């Protein structure tokens, strides 16, 4: 699932650029997976493990307000079981 699939593209002076992508809020659900990270964990590896797609690392980052692919140990993060909200609005 491409991250910018629903993002509008603007063309000006023969140059195209993506507009800002807005995403839906991802409400907490009882089915969400709560993890305590270990030293060396990375978002792409977690996305690969839970979604079979390392390219969805950004979805886990956005849900948890994370800014880095690498995770420090002892951090509690939420991994939504479904990626239905991983599209722009």
N, C-alpha and C positions, 0 to 999 in steps of 0.2 A: 504494500500500500504506500504509494508515494506521499511524502509529507506535505508537499505543496500542490497536491492534485486539485484542490478547489480554490487555490489562490489566484486572483486575477493578475494578469500581466499587462503592464502599461508600456506603450511604445512611444518614444519621443526622440526626435532627431535620429531616426534609424537605430535606436538602442532600446532594447527591451529590458524591463526590470520587474521583479515580483513586487506586488503591493504587500502591505502588512497582512499576515495571516492571523485571523482570530479563531480561537478554539473554544469549544464548549467547556463549561466546568465539568469536572469528573467527580460526581458525588461518591462519598464513601459508601461501600456496600459490605454486607456481611461476608460476601464471597471473596473480597479482596484478600490478597496474601500480604501479611505483615512479616517483614524480615528484619533481622539485626545483622548489619553488614559485618564482614570480616575484613581485615587488612588485605588489600590486593583486589577486592571486588571492583568490578567495572560495570557500568550500565549496559554496555553492548553485550557483555556476557550474560547478564541477567535477562535482557530482552531475548537473546537467543535461547536461553533455557526455558523461559515461560511463554514466549510467543513464537518460537522457532524462526525468529527474524531479528538479527542484531541491529538492523536499521531502525527499529522501533525504540532504540535507547532514549530518544528525545521525549517519548511519551512518558516513560517512567520519570525522567528528569522534570518534566513539566508538572506532573501530578505532585511531585515532592518538592517543588521549587529549588531544584538543584542546578548548579551552574557548571559542574565539572563531570566529566565521564568517569573519573576515578573517585572511588568512595573511601572515606576513612572508616576504620573499624569501629564498631559499636553504635553506628547510626541506625535508627529505626526508619525504614521506608515502607511505603505502601505500593504494591504492584496490583493494579486492577486486573481481574481475571479476563475481562473482555476489552478489546481494543476498539469497540464501536464508537467511542468518543475521540478516537485518534484521527479525526478529520476536521478540517476547517469549516467554519460556518459562513 
